[in-house]
Amino acid sequence: MSQILTSRQADELHRALIAYLTAANLPNTAAALRQELNLGEDVFDPATAKKYEGLLEKKWTSVVRLQKKIMDLESRNHILQSELDNATPTARQNKDPVAWLPRAPPRHTLQSHRDPITCVAFHPVFSSLASGSEDQTIKIWDWELGELERTIKGHTKAVLDVDYGGPRGNTLLASCSSDLTIKLWDPLDSYKNIRTLPGHDHSVSAVRFIPGSGNLLVSASRDKTLRIWDVSTGYCVKTLRGHAEWVRDVCPSLDGKYILSTSDDYTSRLWDVTVTNPEPRVTLIGHEHVVLCCAIAPPAAYQNLAAMAGIKKPPATSSAEFMATGSRDKSIRLWDARGTCIKTLAGHDNWVRGLVFHPGGKYLLSVSDDKTLRCWDLTQEGKCVKTIGDAHGHFVQCIRWAPSVIKDASVNGDNGEPNGTPKKGAAVTPDTQIRCVIATGSVDLNVRIFAN
C-alpha cells in the first residue's frame, strides 16, 4: 500500500475507512482498525470522524463516473480514428476545393418544414437556398447563417422540385408540384409568383432551367412527357415523348444542347433539343428497377471517366459524353454517349435518390433511402472512398452542390448548371471558384448544409 499511496493519502484512506465503518454501525470493526493503526480519541475525535464521513462513498462513485467517461471517450476516439483511416490523403486536405468532400457533422440543420423535404436548390450568386416539401410550401434559407428567410405558399399539393435560373440579370425560381403546375417566382420582388405554367396532365416531378438558353425551362412529368417552356411568354415550345412511364428526373447539359431524363420504364434517355422535333439520341438500358435520378458529367470529369471506359484520349466533342443514373435497384450506373454502361457502382442498401458530380471532376456523390451520403472516387474505378452514415435520420431524398462562382460575373441565372458545375469552358479555370457547399433534404423534415 505504501508503494502506491503517499503517507498522507494512506492516512486519509484509513480515517475514511474508520468513518465509514462507524457510520455503517460496525463499531467493533472500526475500533479494531483504530487500535491497529494506533489512532486514539485524541487523534481521531468525533469531529474528525464527522469530517471524513461519506468521503469513501464519494471517492468510489467518482471512480465509476470517470470510468464511464473514459469508455465514452475511447469509443469516440475509435470512431474518429476509423474515419481518418478510411479517408483518402486528398480528402484530408480540405483546403483544396478540387479534393474537398463533405464530412459530418453538417454546418447547419435547417428545420421548419412540416412534411418530408423533396428538393433543394441554390441561388447562383447569393447565399440563398430554396427547399420544397410535401407540406406544399417552399422555404428560402440563408445557408451561410442557417436562418429561415421566408416561406412561399401557392401550390395546392406537394412541391416536387425547385430550380434557380432564367434570363441573364434576372434570376427566377421555378417550382413544380403534384398539383400539375409549374410556378415562377421573382426573388427580387419578394418571391412574388409572376407566372403559372399549366399543361401537364399529371404530377410534375422535376424542373430545370436550360443553361445558355436564357428563357428556356424543361419539366418532367408523370404524364410520361417532358416539356420545354419559354418562361418569358409562359408557352410550351416543345413536348418530348418517348418514355413509356412516369418521367422522374431531368438534367440539361452544360451548353443546353442535350437533356437527360429518367423514368419508371427502367430507362434513361438523352435528347438532342437543338432539333425541331427532339428524339432520343440514345436510350440507356440496364437498370432493373425505376430510375430515380440522373446527372451529366462536367468536362472536368472526362479524363477520369474516359480512363474508366478504356478510352485513351478524353473526348471533347460533346457536352454530354458521360452520364450517371441512380435507381431503385440500389445501384448507380455510369454511361458513355453511345449508351454503354461503363461501370456499375454498388454499395447503397436502398433506393438511390440523388446524384451530383464534384465540380473538380474527381468524385461522384450520391444519397439514398439508406440514410447515407456516399462519395465515389472516379480516379479509382468508382471506389466508394467516403460514407457519411446517418447523414439524416430518415430517407435522404435530394442533394445539390452550390454553383461555382465565376469572377466578375453579373447576377444571372445561367452561370452554372443544375449540379453546381460551371458552364462549359470554365469548369476548373483561374476565373472559376468552386464553392464547397452541399445541401441535402430528407423525410426527417430536415435540410442539412455540409460546407468547408
Kinemage of the C-alpha trace (Angstrom):
@kinemage 1
@onewidth
@group {chain A} dominant
@subgroup {mainchain}
@vectorlist {calphas} color= white
{ca met a 1} P 0.000 0.000 0.000
{ca ser a 2} L 2.786 2.378 0.947
{ca gln a 3} L 4.322 1.917 -2.511
{ca ile a 4} L 1.191 3.243 -4.244
{ca leu a 5} L -0.107 5.906 -1.818
{ca thr a 6} L 1.865 8.621 -0.084
{ca ser a 7} L 1.797 8.579 3.704
{ca arg a 8} L -0.716 11.427 3.703
{ca gln a 9} L -3.007 9.638 1.182
{ca ala a 10} L -2.775 6.411 3.241
{ca asp a 11} L -3.642 8.285 6.440
{ca glu a 12} L -6.710 9.860 4.770
{ca leu a 13} L -7.826 6.458 3.473
{ca his a 14} L -7.537 4.918 6.952
{ca arg a 15} L -9.570 7.722 8.521
{ca ala a 16} L -12.203 7.466 5.764
{ca leu a 17} L -12.454 3.703 6.383
{ca ile a 18} L -12.945 4.182 10.120
{ca ala a 19} L -15.560 6.892 9.498
{ca tyr a 20} L -17.375 4.621 7.009
{ca leu a 21} L -17.384 1.658 9.431
{ca thr a 22} L -18.637 3.836 12.255
{ca ala a 23} L -21.434 5.289 10.078
{ca ala a 24} L -22.324 1.777 8.925
{ca asn a 25} L -22.871 0.781 12.571
{ca leu a 26} L -19.853 -1.529 12.747
{ca pro a 27} L -18.216 -0.193 15.956
{ca asn a 28} L -16.183 -3.309 16.777
{ca thr a 29} L -14.550 -3.410 13.337
{ca ala a 30} L -13.900 0.324 13.497
{ca ala a 31} L -12.356 0.004 16.982
{ca ala a 32} L -10.122 -2.881 15.890
{ca leu a 33} L -8.872 -0.861 12.905
{ca arg a 34} L -8.225 2.171 15.107
{ca gln a 35} L -6.275 0.041 17.522
{ca glu a 36} L -4.092 -1.482 14.794
{ca leu a 37} L -3.453 1.968 13.300
{ca asn a 38} L -2.871 3.475 16.740
{ca leu a 39} L -5.488 6.217 16.227
{ca gly a 40} L -6.723 7.188 19.700
{ca glu a 41} L -9.573 9.504 20.690
{ca asp a 42} L -7.095 12.375 20.930
{ca val a 43} L -6.159 11.993 17.237
{ca phe a 44} L -9.469 10.800 15.766
{ca asp a 45} L -12.165 12.556 17.779
{ca pro a 46} L -15.904 12.697 16.816
{ca ala a 47} L -15.410 15.993 14.932
{ca thr a 48} L -12.696 14.410 12.797
{ca ala a 49} L -14.878 11.354 12.224
{ca lys a 50} L -17.690 13.652 11.020
{ca lys a 51} L -15.278 15.327 8.601
{ca tyr a 52} L -14.385 12.022 6.939
{ca glu a 53} L -17.918 10.596 6.966
{ca gly a 54} L -19.104 9.932 3.398
{ca leu a 55} L -15.676 10.535 1.857
{ca leu a 56} L -15.189 6.891 0.871
{ca glu a 57} L -18.554 6.726 -0.931
{ca lys a 58} L -17.804 9.972 -2.814
{ca lys a 59} L -14.434 8.679 -3.966
{ca trp a 60} L -15.977 5.369 -5.028
{ca thr a 61} L -18.783 6.914 -7.130
{ca ser a 62} L -16.307 9.378 -8.688
{ca val a 63} L -14.213 6.467 -9.918
{ca val a 64} L -17.272 4.839 -11.524
{ca arg a 65} L -18.209 8.104 -13.302
{ca leu a 66} L -14.651 8.576 -14.544
{ca gln a 67} L -14.542 5.012 -15.831
{ca lys a 68} L -17.737 5.625 -17.851
{ca lys a 69} L -16.351 8.896 -19.214
{ca ile a 70} L -13.122 7.166 -20.240
{ca met a 71} L -15.078 4.440 -22.043
{ca asp a 72} L -17.168 7.068 -23.906
{ca leu a 73} L -14.044 8.982 -24.946
{ca glu a 74} L -12.319 5.789 -26.091
{ca ser a 75} L -15.369 4.880 -28.193
{ca arg a 76} L -15.464 8.349 -29.777
{ca asn a 77} L -11.729 8.206 -30.437
{ca his a 78} L -12.166 4.843 -32.154
{ca ile a 79} L -14.850 6.258 -34.480
{ca leu a 80} L -12.724 9.292 -35.384
{ca gln a 81} L -9.662 7.117 -35.976
{ca ser a 82} L -11.687 4.802 -38.208
{ca glu a 83} L -12.923 7.762 -40.281
{ca leu a 84} L -9.364 9.071 -40.561
{ca asp a 85} L -8.064 5.667 -41.659
{ca asn a 86} L -10.745 5.373 -44.353
{ca ala a 87} L -10.182 8.867 -45.715
{ca thr a 88} L -8.069 9.307 -48.818
{ca pro a 89} L -4.985 11.547 -48.445
{ca thr a 90} L -6.556 14.203 -50.691
{ca ala a 91} L -9.781 14.144 -48.710
{ca arg a 92} L -7.843 15.255 -45.643
{ca gln a 93} L -6.631 18.341 -47.462
{ca asn a 94} L -9.898 20.227 -47.198
{ca lys a 95} L -8.204 23.451 -48.241
{ca asp a 96} L -8.129 22.238 -51.861
{ca pro a 97} L -11.624 22.728 -53.371
{ca val a 98} L -10.950 20.164 -56.129
{ca ala a 99} L -10.336 17.483 -53.496
{ca trp a 100} L -12.904 18.632 -50.916
{ca leu a 101} L -15.507 16.178 -49.722
{ca pro a 102} L -18.306 16.755 -47.191
{ca arg a 103} L -17.889 15.459 -43.676
{ca ala a 104} L -20.036 15.126 -40.565
{ca pro a 105} L -21.345 16.926 -38.678
{ca pro a 106} L -23.191 19.303 -41.018
{ca arg a 107} L -22.621 23.030 -40.599
{ca his a 108} L -26.352 23.681 -40.277
{ca thr a 109} L -29.528 21.652 -39.839
{ca leu a 110} L -32.442 23.710 -41.158
{ca gln a 111} L -35.809 22.948 -39.573
{ca ser a 112} L -39.219 24.433 -40.379
{ca his a 113} L -40.978 22.157 -42.891
{ca arg a 114} L -43.831 20.059 -41.511
{ca asp a 115} L -43.625 17.225 -44.047
{ca pro a 116} L -40.792 15.432 -45.910
{ca ile a 117} L -38.319 17.520 -47.924
{ca thr a 118} L -38.423 16.651 -51.646
{ca cys a 119} L -35.951 19.090 -53.246
{ca val a 120} L -33.333 21.805 -52.685
{ca ala a 121} L -31.698 24.403 -54.964
{ca phe a 122} L -29.001 27.065 -54.541
{ca his a 123} L -29.246 30.636 -55.822
{ca pro a 124} L -26.446 31.024 -58.417
{ca val a 125} L -25.000 34.144 -56.766
{ca phe a 126} L -26.385 34.838 -53.298
{ca ser a 127} L -26.298 32.631 -50.202
{ca ser a 128} L -29.961 31.676 -50.660
{ca leu a 129} L -31.221 28.106 -50.670
{ca ala a 130} L -34.726 27.034 -51.660
{ca ser a 131} L -36.286 23.848 -50.317
{ca gly a 132} L -39.563 22.239 -51.372
{ca ser a 133} L -41.695 19.884 -49.331
{ca glu a 134} L -44.759 17.701 -49.268
{ca asp a 135} L -46.227 20.368 -46.946
{ca gln a 136} L -46.992 22.351 -50.182
{ca thr a 137} L -44.545 25.162 -49.311
{ca ile a 138} L -41.170 26.408 -50.490
{ca lys a 139} L -38.827 27.838 -47.891
{ca ile a 140} L -35.950 30.227 -48.580
{ca trp a 141} L -32.946 29.974 -46.271
{ca asp a 142} L -29.674 31.809 -45.826
{ca trp a 143} L -27.393 28.768 -45.923
{ca glu a 144} L -24.384 30.697 -44.594
{ca leu a 145} L -26.214 31.807 -41.453
{ca gly a 146} L -28.517 28.802 -41.220
{ca glu a 147} L -31.597 31.022 -40.933
{ca leu a 148} L -35.069 30.882 -42.489
{ca glu a 149} L -35.760 33.967 -44.617
{ca arg a 150} L -39.299 33.354 -45.872
{ca thr a 151} L -41.965 30.761 -46.627
{ca ile a 152} L -43.599 30.737 -50.078
{ca lys a 153} L -47.138 29.434 -50.467
{ca gly a 154} L -49.014 28.922 -53.709
{ca his a 155} L -49.005 25.248 -54.652
{ca thr a 156} L -52.003 23.210 -53.549
{ca lys a 157} L -50.202 19.859 -53.362
{ca ala a 158} L -46.680 18.594 -52.651
{ca val a 159} L -43.802 20.613 -54.148
{ca leu a 160} L -41.643 18.071 -56.012
{ca asp a 161} L -38.755 20.146 -57.397
{ca val a 162} L -37.227 23.644 -57.433
{ca asp a 163} L -34.505 25.321 -59.508
{ca tyr a 164} L -32.950 28.772 -59.925
{ca gly a 165} L -32.128 30.222 -63.358
{ca gly a 166} L -33.675 32.243 -66.137
{ca pro a 167} L -32.833 35.308 -68.221
{ca arg a 168} L -29.443 36.949 -67.732
{ca gly a 169} L -29.532 39.501 -64.947
{ca asn a 170} L -32.951 38.334 -63.775
{ca thr a 171} L -32.690 35.116 -61.802
{ca leu a 172} L -36.004 33.364 -61.204
{ca leu a 173} L -37.056 30.452 -59.021
{ca ala a 174} L -39.086 27.705 -60.702
{ca ser a 175} L -41.102 25.108 -58.794
{ca cys a 176} L -43.267 22.168 -59.806
{ca ser a 177} L -45.862 20.189 -57.958
{ca ser a 178} L -48.305 17.305 -57.769
{ca asp a 179} L -50.947 19.960 -58.467
{ca leu a 180} L -49.958 19.644 -62.197
{ca thr a 181} L -48.446 23.159 -62.394
{ca ile a 182} L -45.090 24.883 -62.654
{ca lys a 183} L -44.755 28.244 -60.938
{ca leu a 184} L -42.206 31.029 -61.449
{ca trp a 185} L -41.195 33.263 -58.530
{ca asp a 186} L -39.207 36.524 -58.620
{ca pro a 187} L -36.539 36.712 -55.860
{ca leu a 188} L -36.076 40.441 -56.499
{ca asp a 189} L -39.761 41.097 -55.816
{ca ser a 190} L -40.157 39.248 -52.501
{ca tyr a 191} L -40.572 35.953 -54.387
{ca lys a 192} L -43.823 37.069 -55.963
{ca asn a 193} L -45.499 34.456 -58.172
{ca ile a 194} L -45.120 36.040 -61.613
{ca arg a 195} L -46.364 33.172 -63.767
{ca thr a 196} L -48.029 29.750 -63.549
{ca leu a 197} L -47.455 27.229 -66.345
{ca pro a 198} L -50.287 24.703 -66.777
{ca gly a 199} L -50.201 21.971 -69.418
{ca his a 200} L -49.034 18.705 -67.893
{ca asp a 201} L -51.732 16.089 -67.367
{ca his a 202} L -50.253 14.636 -64.171
{ca ser a 203} L -47.778 15.423 -61.364
{ca val a 204} L -44.749 17.451 -62.479
{ca ser a 205} L -41.810 15.659 -60.874
{ca ala a 206} L -38.774 17.708 -61.981
{ca val a 207} L -37.955 21.135 -63.378
{ca arg a 208} L -34.648 22.642 -64.587
{ca phe a 209} L -33.602 25.839 -66.334
{ca ile a 210} L -31.616 25.082 -69.503
{ca pro a 211} L -28.152 26.714 -69.283
{ca gly a 212} L -27.226 29.157 -72.008
{ca ser a 213} L -30.775 29.411 -73.335
{ca gly a 214} L -31.783 32.332 -71.151
{ca asn a 215} L -35.531 31.799 -71.275
{ca leu a 216} L -35.959 28.022 -71.526
{ca leu a 217} L -37.087 25.620 -68.828
{ca val a 218} L -37.552 21.841 -69.042
{ca ser a 219} L -40.011 19.824 -66.955
{ca ala a 220} L -40.615 16.104 -66.426
{ca ser a 221} L -43.971 14.615 -65.525
{ca arg a 222} L -45.918 11.552 -64.557
{ca asp a 223} L -47.864 12.075 -67.806
{ca lys a 224} L -44.817 10.369 -69.492
{ca thr a 225} L -43.656 13.565 -71.249
{ca leu a 226} L -41.006 16.234 -70.959
{ca arg a 227} L -41.922 19.791 -71.888
{ca ile a 228} L -39.739 22.762 -72.773
{ca trp a 229} L -41.137 26.167 -71.797
{ca asp a 230} L -40.333 29.755 -72.670
{ca val a 231} L -40.501 31.430 -69.262
{ca ser a 232} L -40.815 34.923 -70.771
{ca thr a 233} L -44.084 34.030 -72.521
{ca gly a 234} L -45.244 31.021 -70.492
{ca tyr a 235} L -45.720 28.933 -73.647
{ca cys a 236} L -44.724 25.301 -74.067
{ca val a 237} L -42.440 25.312 -77.126
{ca lys a 238} L -41.668 21.578 -77.338
{ca thr a 239} L -43.101 18.339 -75.988
{ca leu a 240} L -40.792 15.303 -75.788
{ca arg a 241} L -42.479 11.893 -75.973
{ca gly a 242} L -40.755 8.532 -75.796
{ca his a 243} L -40.841 7.237 -72.243
{ca ala a 244} L -43.442 4.572 -71.544
{ca glu a 245} L -43.964 5.506 -67.886
{ca trp a 246} L -43.616 8.327 -65.346
{ca val a 247} L -40.618 10.601 -66.111
{ca arg a 248} L -38.886 11.076 -62.750
{ca asp a 249} L -35.897 13.363 -63.286
{ca val a 250} L -34.271 15.589 -65.887
{ca cys a 251} L -30.806 17.103 -66.252
{ca pro a 252} L -29.726 19.515 -69.030
{ca ser a 253} L -26.184 19.515 -70.401
{ca leu a 254} L -23.832 22.405 -69.653
{ca asp a 255} L -24.376 24.032 -73.041
{ca gly a 256} L -28.120 23.351 -73.105
{ca lys a 257} L -27.975 21.164 -76.230
{ca tyr a 258} L -28.898 17.904 -74.557
{ca ile a 259} L -31.338 16.734 -71.894
{ca leu a 260} L -31.038 13.525 -69.886
{ca ser a 261} L -34.237 12.046 -68.442
{ca thr a 262} L -35.072 9.051 -66.232
{ca ser a 263} L -38.273 7.064 -65.926
{ca asp a 264} L -40.310 4.349 -64.272
{ca asp a 265} L -39.845 2.394 -67.529
{ca tyr a 266} L -36.358 1.398 -66.208
{ca thr a 267} L -34.617 3.514 -68.881
{ca ser a 268} L -32.905 6.875 -69.217
{ca arg a 269} L -32.889 8.872 -72.453
{ca leu a 270} L -30.553 11.501 -73.836
{ca trp a 271} L -32.372 14.014 -76.036
{ca asp a 272} L -30.899 16.420 -78.592
{ca val a 273} L -33.064 19.503 -78.117
{ca thr a 274} L -31.374 21.565 -80.838
{ca val a 275} L -33.539 19.908 -83.493
{ca thr a 276} L -37.132 20.915 -84.237
{ca asn a 277} L -38.628 17.584 -83.170
{ca pro a 278} L -36.341 16.151 -80.464
{ca glu a 279} L -35.972 12.391 -80.347
{ca pro a 280} L -33.849 10.281 -78.000
{ca arg a 281} L -30.249 10.366 -79.238
{ca val a 282} L -29.539 7.316 -77.107
{ca thr a 283} L -31.518 5.153 -74.672
{ca leu a 284} L -29.711 3.854 -71.592
{ca ile a 285} L -30.892 0.340 -70.756
{ca gly a 286} L -29.562 -1.702 -67.844
{ca his a 287} L -31.232 -0.801 -64.566
{ca glu a 288} L -33.525 -3.424 -63.092
{ca his a 289} L -35.974 -1.024 -61.453
{ca val a 290} L -37.318 2.547 -61.638
{ca val a 291} L -34.565 5.088 -62.468
{ca leu a 292} L -34.996 7.949 -59.999
{ca cys a 293} L -32.162 10.396 -60.658
{ca cys a 294} L -29.500 11.427 -63.133
{ca ala a 295} L -26.545 13.748 -63.683
{ca ile a 296} L -24.456 14.729 -66.707
{ca ala a 297} L -20.719 14.745 -66.023
{ca pro a 298} L -18.805 18.047 -66.266
{ca pro a 299} L -15.851 18.220 -68.696
{ca ala a 300} L -13.516 18.173 -65.679
{ca ala a 301} L -14.529 14.539 -65.132
{ca tyr a 302} L -13.990 13.395 -68.732
{ca gln a 303} L -10.375 12.337 -68.212
{ca asn a 304} L -11.250 10.105 -65.251
{ca leu a 305} L -14.364 8.639 -66.874
{ca ala a 306} L -12.575 8.062 -70.196
{ca ala a 307} L -9.907 6.048 -68.363
{ca met a 308} L -12.657 4.022 -66.700
{ca ala a 309} L -14.213 3.396 -70.125
{ca gly a 310} L -10.868 2.309 -71.585
{ca ile a 311} L -10.595 5.375 -73.847
{ca lys a 312} L -7.037 6.712 -74.107
{ca lys a 313} L -7.909 10.267 -75.121
{ca pro a 314} L -10.805 12.054 -73.364
{ca pro a 315} L -13.490 13.174 -75.835
{ca ala a 316} L -14.026 16.893 -76.383
{ca thr a 317} L -16.784 16.904 -78.993
{ca ser a 318} L -19.882 16.953 -76.828
{ca ser a 319} L -21.172 18.341 -73.561
{ca ala a 320} L -22.877 15.034 -72.777
{ca glu a 321} L -20.078 12.493 -73.167
{ca phe a 322} L -20.651 10.790 -69.813
{ca met a 323} L -23.659 10.415 -67.537
{ca ala a 324} L -24.713 8.857 -64.235
{ca thr a 325} L -28.068 7.398 -63.221
{ca gly a 326} L -29.389 6.126 -59.884
{ca ser a 327} L -32.166 3.608 -59.394
{ca arg a 328} L -34.457 1.753 -57.049
{ca asp a 329} L -32.304 -1.293 -57.837
{ca lys a 330} L -29.853 0.309 -55.309
{ca ser a 331} L -27.181 0.831 -57.950
{ca ile a 332} L -25.567 3.766 -59.755
{ca arg a 333} L -24.576 3.327 -63.386
{ca leu a 334} L -22.034 5.351 -65.353
{ca trp a 335} L -22.633 5.662 -69.109
{ca asp a 336} L -20.888 6.988 -72.186
{ca ala a 337} L -22.569 8.929 -75.009
{ca arg a 338} L -23.113 5.730 -77.022
{ca gly a 339} L -25.318 4.285 -74.286
{ca thr a 340} L -22.726 1.826 -72.996
{ca cys a 341} L -22.672 1.225 -69.251
{ca ile a 342} L -19.003 1.664 -68.352
{ca lys a 343} L -19.369 0.965 -64.625
{ca thr a 344} L -21.942 -0.073 -62.039
{ca leu a 345} L -21.391 1.322 -58.557
{ca ala a 346} L -22.817 -0.887 -55.811
{ca gly a 347} L -22.840 -0.013 -52.133
{ca his a 348} L -26.126 1.608 -51.191
{ca asp a 349} L -28.553 -0.578 -49.265
{ca asn a 350} L -31.701 1.119 -50.548
{ca trp a 351} L -33.064 3.287 -53.390
{ca val a 352} L -30.599 5.806 -54.818
{ca arg a 353} L -32.384 9.180 -54.711
{ca gly a 354} L -29.905 11.840 -55.811
{ca leu a 355} L -26.627 12.263 -57.718
{ca val a 356} L -24.193 15.140 -58.160
{ca phe a 357} L -20.761 15.301 -59.791
{ca his a 358} L -17.993 17.119 -57.925
{ca pro a 359} L -17.174 20.282 -59.940
{ca gly a 360} L -13.496 19.292 -59.754
{ca gly a 361} L -14.275 16.150 -61.763
{ca lys a 362} L -12.792 13.596 -59.377
{ca tyr a 363} L -15.839 12.429 -57.449
{ca leu a 364} L -19.493 11.477 -57.798
{ca leu a 365} L -21.712 11.946 -54.738
{ca ser a 366} L -24.959 10.106 -54.055
{ca val a 367} L -27.722 9.996 -51.451
{ca ser a 368} L -30.119 7.186 -50.731
{ca asp a 369} L -33.010 5.852 -48.709
{ca asp a 370} L -30.334 4.036 -46.646
{ca lys a 371} L -29.839 7.458 -44.907
{ca thr a 372} L -26.260 7.824 -46.181
{ca leu a 373} L -24.283 10.166 -48.390
{ca arg a 374} L -21.569 8.357 -50.353
{ca cys a 375} L -18.545 9.686 -52.259
{ca trp a 376} L -17.229 7.669 -55.212
{ca asp a 377} L -13.679 8.309 -56.493
{ca leu a 378} L -13.648 8.328 -60.309
{ca thr a 379} L -9.821 8.063 -60.344
{ca gln a 380} L -10.104 4.724 -58.511
{ca glu a 381} L -12.586 2.970 -60.793
{ca gly a 382} L -15.511 4.464 -58.883
{ca lys a 383} L -14.442 3.145 -55.491
{ca cys a 384} L -16.544 4.381 -52.558
{ca val a 385} L -13.969 6.345 -50.550
{ca lys a 386} L -16.246 8.010 -48.028
{ca thr a 387} L -19.614 7.308 -46.435
{ca ile a 388} L -21.437 9.709 -44.162
{ca gly a 389} L -23.576 7.232 -42.272
{ca asp a 390} L -26.832 8.593 -40.883
{ca ala a 391} L -26.442 11.793 -42.899
{ca his a 392} L -30.113 12.111 -41.977
{ca gly a 393} L -32.433 10.283 -39.617
{ca his a 394} L -34.627 9.039 -42.472
{ca phe a 395} L -34.575 8.597 -46.280
{ca val a 396} L -32.352 11.203 -47.991
{ca gln a 397} L -34.359 12.418 -50.989
{ca cys a 398} L -32.216 15.102 -52.642
{ca ile a 399} L -28.742 16.602 -52.944
{ca arg a 400} L -27.407 19.717 -54.666
{ca trp a 401} L -23.967 21.315 -54.944
{ca ala a 402} L -23.719 25.094 -54.702
{ca pro a 403} L -22.936 26.614 -58.140
{ca ser a 404} L -19.341 27.671 -58.667
{ca val a 405} L -18.603 31.374 -58.590
{ca ile a 406} L -17.432 32.916 -61.867
{ca lys a 407} L -15.464 36.033 -61.026
{ca asp a 408} L -16.772 39.348 -62.339
{ca ala a 409} L -19.954 37.595 -63.471
{ca ser a 410} L -23.130 39.628 -63.401
{ca val a 411} L -26.091 38.487 -61.317
{ca asn a 412} L -27.670 35.958 -63.631
{ca gly a 413} L -29.078 32.512 -63.552
{ca asp a 414} L -27.039 30.791 -66.227
{ca asn a 415} L -23.543 30.789 -64.765
{ca gly a 416} L -23.863 27.248 -63.528
{ca glu a 417} L -25.747 24.081 -64.305
{ca pro a 418} L -28.101 22.161 -62.023
{ca asn a 419} L -25.351 20.079 -60.445
{ca gly a 420} L -23.491 23.218 -59.463
{ca thr a 421} L -20.868 22.790 -62.174
{ca pro a 422} L -19.558 25.812 -64.086
{ca lys a 423} L -20.500 26.284 -67.719
{ca lys a 424} L -18.566 24.544 -70.456
{ca gly a 425} L -15.131 26.015 -70.953
{ca ala a 426} L -14.996 27.281 -67.384
{ca ala a 427} L -15.035 24.027 -65.441
{ca val a 428} L -11.876 24.492 -63.392
{ca thr a 429} L -10.099 27.642 -64.532
{ca pro a 430} L -8.452 30.517 -62.665
{ca asp a 431} L -11.658 32.529 -63.211
{ca thr a 432} L -13.857 29.910 -61.558
{ca gln a 433} L -14.086 29.350 -57.828
{ca ile a 434} L -15.602 26.097 -56.592
{ca arg a 435} L -17.915 26.592 -53.634
{ca cys a 436} L -17.502 23.707 -51.198
{ca val a 437} L -21.133 23.652 -50.095
{ca ile a 438} L -23.681 20.822 -50.381
{ca ala a 439} L -27.339 20.715 -49.338
{ca thr a 440} L -29.373 17.576 -48.675
{ca gly a 441} L -33.048 17.100 -47.815
{ca ser a 442} L -34.798 14.230 -46.110
{ca val a 443} L -38.013 12.606 -44.987
{ca asp a 444} L -36.841 13.537 -41.452
{ca leu a 445} L -38.062 17.108 -42.268
{ca asn a 446} L -34.503 18.495 -42.144
{ca val a 447} L -32.354 20.266 -44.696
{ca arg a 448} L -28.651 19.890 -43.936
{ca ile a 449} L -25.749 22.022 -45.119
{ca phe a 450} L -22.321 20.418 -45.453
{ca ala a 451} L -19.674 23.086 -46.011
{ca asn a 452} L -15.934 23.597 -45.753
